[in-house]
Amino acid sequence: MIYVAHHIVVFAQSSSAASGSSADQGMNLLNVIVLAILQGVTELFPISSLGHTVIIPGLLGWGDLLSGSNFLPLVVMLHIGTSVALLSFFWRDWLKLLGGGLRVLKAARITPDVDPGGHGRILALVIVGSIPAGLIGVAFQKQLENNFKDPIIAAAFLVVNGAVLLTAERYARNQRKNAARLANVRGKISGAPAGGKAITELSFMQAAVIGFAQSFALIPGISRSGATMAAGMANGLDHEESARFSFLMAAPIILAAGIAEIPKLLHNQTMHALELAAIGGVISGIAAYLSVKFLMKYFETNRLDPFAYYCAIVGLLAFGYFFYQALPLLQF
């Protein structure tokens, strides 16, 4: 599917350019509201915010956004709103993490006597997990930006995202069954959380692996939260702990990426465009706050399966639509 998608990229680009030429007046309030709600919800739900902010405008024929120079900066402003929402929701956690981090830094060691609550260790794990995505994002940002405007690519990878979520869920389920069977054989009752271990039990290497998985979200269609949750579950975390670690890692990464892209937003932009972007950031933040509140409750008892099926179905439908539209232009 992804191979075929590359052949259709020329269609996505040409259709965006054609639409942009007829509607080159930039974003309007409706564009911003739709994209802001999409960003705020889909960034935290494991269904790829970037994929949706590429696919939906492509389906609606908003070529002026997809091909316009202010599309990426707009998306980044929406990400800033999301990061502020995450920091607001987890503000108690972050206060504990920063306090624990200061104690660990002062003592120059991470031990139970210095860090009894494990908050300093969690902060260190978040930092380690954030490094791979940051380095990869800086190294490959230009190459990846070339694919940000291709809805057919995003649709293909949205299907891949669904497969990853489903695989992670099946793997974690088998691991839990095997652990329960082993505990019964040994005649022991595990003292760990019902679904797996706590974040503090992760090794730094495991945190780095989870952080590396986060870098796949640079590809439109692959979910940041989905990739990190899948990696977290593969390393023994349950759904709730995986979601918490994913959201803690996401806040600094999203905020840093947004701040780094602010100069692009300010460059050659009208006051009207800046006002719309600011409105979008606020809407995105509200949607993100409500989303994370729902998801943290949801993952106490529920699984990734519904999101996996959603990604597969929506991705296939979107891919089929763009493929059908591109048929007259394809030359194999």
C-alpha positions as CSV (number, residue, x, y, z in Angstrom):
1,M,0.0,0.0,0.0
2,I,2.8,2.4,0.9
3,Y,4.5,1.6,-2.4
4,V,1.4,2.5,-4.3
5,A,1.0,5.6,-2.2
6,H,4.4,6.9,-3.4
7,H,3.1,6.7,-7.0
8,I,0.1,8.7,-6.1
9,V,2.0,11.5,-4.3
10,V,2.1,13.3,-7.6
11,F,-1.7,13.4,-7.6
12,A,-1.9,14.7,-4.0
13,Q,0.6,17.5,-4.8
14,S,-1.0,18.4,-8.1
15,S,-4.5,18.4,-6.6
16,S,-3.4,20.5,-3.7
17,A,-1.7,23.0,-6.0
18,A,-4.8,23.2,-8.2
19,S,-7.0,23.8,-5.3
20,G,-4.6,26.2,-3.8
21,S,-4.5,28.2,-7.0
22,S,-8.2,28.7,-6.9
23,A,-8.4,29.4,-3.2
24,D,-5.1,31.0,-2.2
25,Q,-6.4,33.4,0.4
26,G,-5.0,31.3,3.2
27,M,-6.8,29.9,6.3
28,N,-10.2,31.1,7.5
29,L,-11.9,30.6,10.8
30,L,-13.7,27.4,9.8
31,N,-10.4,25.9,8.7
32,V,-8.8,26.8,12.0
33,I,-11.7,25.5,14.2
34,V,-11.8,22.1,12.4
35,L,-8.0,21.7,12.5
36,A,-7.8,22.8,16.1
37,I,-10.4,20.3,17.3
38,L,-8.8,17.6,15.2
39,Q,-5.4,18.4,16.7
40,G,-6.6,18.6,20.3
41,V,-8.4,15.2,20.1
42,T,-6.3,13.2,17.7
43,E,-2.9,14.2,19.2
44,L,-3.8,12.3,22.4
45,F,-6.0,9.6,21.1
46,P,-3.8,7.0,19.5
47,I,-5.0,7.8,16.0
48,S,-2.4,10.3,14.6
49,S,-3.1,14.0,14.8
50,L,-0.7,14.8,11.9
51,G,-2.4,12.1,9.8
52,H,-5.8,13.6,10.3
53,T,-4.7,17.2,9.8
54,V,-3.3,16.1,6.4
55,I,-6.1,13.7,5.4
56,I,-9.1,15.8,6.4
57,P,-8.1,19.0,4.5
58,G,-7.3,16.7,1.5
59,L,-10.8,15.2,1.6
60,L,-12.4,18.7,2.0
61,G,-10.4,20.2,-0.8
62,W,-8.6,22.7,1.4
63,G,-5.7,22.9,-1.0
64,D,-4.8,26.4,0.2
65,L,-3.9,25.0,3.5
66,L,-2.1,21.9,2.3
67,S,0.1,23.8,-0.2
68,G,0.3,27.1,1.7
69,S,3.5,28.2,3.5
70,N,1.6,28.7,6.7
71,F,0.2,25.2,7.0
72,L,3.1,23.7,9.1
73,P,3.4,26.7,11.4
74,L,-0.4,26.6,11.9
75,V,-0.1,22.9,12.9
76,V,2.7,23.8,15.3
77,M,0.6,26.5,17.0
78,L,-2.1,23.9,17.5
79,H,0.6,21.6,19.1
80,I,1.5,24.4,21.5
81,G,-2.1,24.5,22.7
82,T,-2.0,20.8,23.2
83,S,1.2,20.9,25.1
84,V,-0.1,23.6,27.5
85,A,-3.2,21.4,28.1
86,L,-1.0,18.4,28.9
87,L,1.1,20.5,31.3
88,S,-2.1,21.8,32.9
89,F,-3.7,18.4,33.4
90,F,-0.5,16.8,34.8
91,W,0.7,19.9,36.8
92,R,0.7,18.0,40.1
93,D,2.8,15.2,38.5
94,W,5.2,17.8,37.1
95,L,5.6,19.5,40.4
96,K,6.5,16.1,42.0
97,L,8.8,15.2,39.1
98,L,10.7,18.5,39.3
99,G,11.0,18.3,43.1
100,G,12.3,14.7,42.8
101,G,14.6,15.8,40.0
102,L,16.1,18.6,42.2
103,R,16.7,16.1,45.1
104,V,18.4,13.6,42.8
105,L,20.5,16.3,41.1
106,K,21.6,17.7,44.5
107,A,22.5,14.2,45.8
108,A,24.0,13.1,42.4
109,R,22.4,9.7,42.7
110,I,19.0,8.0,42.2
111,T,18.4,5.9,45.2
112,P,15.4,5.1,47.4
113,D,16.7,7.2,50.3
114,V,17.1,10.3,48.0
115,D,14.0,9.6,45.8
116,P,11.5,7.6,47.9
117,G,8.6,8.4,45.7
118,G,10.5,7.6,42.5
119,H,9.6,11.0,41.0
120,G,13.2,11.9,40.3
121,R,13.7,8.6,38.5
122,I,10.5,9.1,36.4
123,L,11.8,12.6,35.4
124,A,15.1,11.0,34.3
125,L,13.2,8.4,32.3
126,V,11.1,11.1,30.6
127,I,14.3,13.0,29.7
128,V,15.9,9.8,28.3
129,G,12.8,8.9,26.4
130,S,12.6,12.4,24.9
131,I,16.1,12.4,23.4
132,P,15.7,10.0,20.5
133,A,12.6,11.8,19.0
134,G,14.3,15.1,19.4
135,L,17.5,14.1,17.7
136,I,15.7,12.3,14.9
137,G,13.3,15.2,14.4
138,V,16.2,17.7,14.0
139,A,18.1,15.4,11.7
140,F,15.3,14.4,9.3
141,Q,12.8,17.4,9.7
142,K,13.4,18.7,6.2
143,Q,13.0,15.3,4.5
144,L,9.9,14.5,6.5
145,E,8.3,17.9,5.8
146,N,8.1,17.0,2.1
147,N,5.6,14.3,3.0
148,F,3.5,16.4,5.3
149,K,1.2,17.6,2.5
150,D,0.5,14.2,0.9
151,P,-2.9,12.8,2.1
152,I,-2.4,9.4,0.4
153,I,0.8,8.8,2.4
154,A,-1.0,9.7,5.6
155,A,-3.9,7.4,4.8
156,A,-1.5,4.5,4.1
157,F,0.4,5.0,7.4
158,L,-2.9,5.4,9.3
159,V,-3.6,1.7,8.3
160,V,-0.1,0.8,9.5
161,N,-0.8,2.6,12.8
162,G,-4.0,0.5,13.3
163,A,-2.0,-2.7,12.7
164,V,0.7,-1.6,15.2
165,L,-2.0,-0.9,17.9
166,L,-3.7,-4.2,17.3
167,T,-0.4,-6.1,17.4
168,A,0.6,-4.4,20.6
169,E,-2.7,-5.2,22.2
170,R,-2.5,-8.9,21.3
171,Y,1.1,-9.1,22.5
172,A,0.4,-7.5,25.8
173,R,-2.6,-9.7,26.3
174,N,-0.5,-12.8,25.7
175,Q,2.1,-11.6,28.1
176,R,-0.5,-11.1,30.8
177,K,-1.8,-14.6,30.2
178,N,1.7,-16.1,30.4
179,A,2.5,-14.1,33.6
180,A,-0.8,-15.3,35.2
181,R,-0.1,-18.8,34.2
182,L,3.4,-18.7,35.6
183,A,2.2,-17.2,38.8
184,N,-0.4,-19.9,39.3
185,V,2.2,-22.6,38.6
186,R,4.5,-21.1,41.2
187,G,1.6,-20.6,43.6
188,K,2.3,-16.9,44.0
189,I,0.3,-13.8,43.7
190,S,2.1,-11.0,41.9
191,G,2.4,-7.7,43.8
192,A,2.7,-5.7,40.6
193,P,-0.1,-3.7,39.1
194,A,-2.8,-5.8,37.5
195,G,-1.7,-5.1,33.9
196,G,2.0,-4.8,34.4
197,K,4.8,-2.9,36.1
198,A,5.0,0.7,37.2
199,I,6.9,3.5,35.3
200,T,9.6,3.5,38.0
201,E,10.4,-0.1,37.1
202,L,11.4,0.8,33.6
203,S,15.1,0.7,32.8
204,F,16.7,3.6,31.1
205,M,17.3,1.5,28.0
206,Q,13.5,0.7,27.9
207,A,12.7,4.4,28.2
208,A,15.0,5.1,25.3
209,V,13.3,2.4,23.2
210,I,9.9,3.9,24.0
211,G,11.2,7.3,23.1
212,F,12.6,6.0,19.9
213,A,9.1,4.7,19.1
214,Q,7.8,8.2,19.6
215,S,9.9,9.4,16.7
216,F,7.8,7.3,14.2
217,A,5.1,9.9,14.8
218,L,7.1,12.2,12.6
219,I,5.5,10.2,9.8
220,P,1.9,11.4,9.0
221,G,-0.5,8.6,10.0
222,I,1.6,7.2,12.8
223,S,0.3,8.2,16.2
224,R,2.7,9.6,18.8
225,S,0.7,8.3,21.8
226,G,-0.1,5.1,19.9
227,A,3.5,4.3,19.2
228,T,4.7,5.1,22.7
229,M,1.8,3.2,24.3
230,A,2.6,0.2,22.1
231,A,6.2,0.3,23.0
232,G,5.4,0.8,26.7
233,M,3.1,-2.2,26.8
234,A,5.7,-4.2,25.0
235,N,8.1,-3.3,27.8
236,G,5.7,-4.4,30.5
237,L,3.6,-1.4,31.4
238,D,-0.2,-1.6,31.6
239,H,-2.5,0.6,29.6
240,E,-2.8,3.3,32.2
241,E,0.9,3.5,33.0
242,S,1.7,3.5,29.3
243,A,-0.7,6.3,28.6
244,R,0.7,8.4,31.6
245,F,4.3,7.9,30.4
246,S,3.4,8.7,26.9
247,F,1.6,12.0,27.9
248,L,4.5,13.0,30.2
249,M,7.0,12.5,27.3
250,A,4.7,14.3,24.8
251,A,4.4,17.6,26.6
252,P,8.1,18.7,26.4
253,I,8.6,17.3,22.9
254,I,5.5,19.0,21.5
255,L,6.2,22.3,23.3
256,A,9.8,22.4,22.1
257,A,8.8,21.6,18.5
258,G,6.2,24.4,18.7
259,I,8.6,27.0,20.1
260,A,11.2,26.1,17.5
261,E,8.7,26.7,14.7
262,I,7.3,30.0,15.9
263,P,9.7,32.1,13.7
264,K,8.1,30.4,10.7
265,L,4.7,31.4,11.9
266,L,5.7,35.0,12.4
267,H,7.6,35.3,9.1
268,N,5.5,37.1,6.4
269,Q,2.2,36.5,8.2
270,T,-0.6,39.0,8.5
271,M,-2.1,40.0,11.8
272,H,-5.3,38.2,10.7
273,A,-3.5,35.0,10.2
274,L,-1.7,35.3,13.6
275,E,-5.1,36.0,15.3
276,L,-6.6,32.9,13.7
277,A,-3.6,30.8,14.8
278,A,-3.9,32.0,18.4
279,I,-7.7,31.1,18.3
280,G,-6.7,27.7,17.0
281,G,-4.2,27.2,19.8
282,V,-6.9,28.0,22.5
283,I,-9.4,25.6,20.9
284,S,-6.8,22.9,20.5
285,G,-5.8,23.3,24.1
286,I,-9.4,22.9,25.4
287,A,-10.0,19.9,23.2
288,A,-6.7,18.3,24.3
289,Y,-7.5,18.8,28.0
290,L,-10.9,17.1,27.7
291,S,-9.3,14.3,25.7
292,V,-6.6,13.5,28.1
293,K,-9.1,13.6,31.0
294,F,-11.2,11.1,29.2
295,L,-8.3,8.9,28.1
296,M,-6.7,8.6,31.5
297,K,-10.1,7.3,32.8
298,Y,-10.6,5.1,29.8
299,F,-7.3,3.3,30.0
300,E,-7.9,2.3,33.6
301,T,-10.1,-0.6,32.3
302,N,-10.1,-0.5,28.5
303,R,-7.9,-1.4,25.6
304,L,-6.4,-0.1,22.3
305,D,-8.6,-2.3,20.0
306,P,-11.3,0.3,19.2
307,F,-8.6,2.8,18.1
308,A,-6.9,0.1,16.0
309,Y,-10.1,-0.7,14.1
310,Y,-10.8,3.0,13.6
311,C,-7.4,3.7,12.1
312,A,-7.6,0.7,9.8
313,I,-11.1,1.5,8.5
314,V,-10.6,5.3,8.1
315,G,-7.2,4.8,6.6
316,L,-8.5,2.3,4.0
317,L,-11.5,4.4,3.1
318,A,-9.3,7.5,2.7
319,F,-6.7,5.6,0.8
320,G,-9.4,4.2,-1.5
321,Y,-10.8,7.7,-2.1
322,F,-7.4,9.2,-3.0
323,F,-6.5,6.2,-5.1
324,Y,-9.8,6.5,-7.1
325,Q,-9.2,10.2,-7.6
326,A,-5.7,9.6,-8.8
327,L,-6.5,6.8,-11.3
328,P,-6.7,9.1,-14.4
329,L,-3.3,10.4,-13.5
330,L,-1.5,7.2,-12.7
331,Q,1.1,5.9,-15.2
332,F,2.6,2.5,-14.3
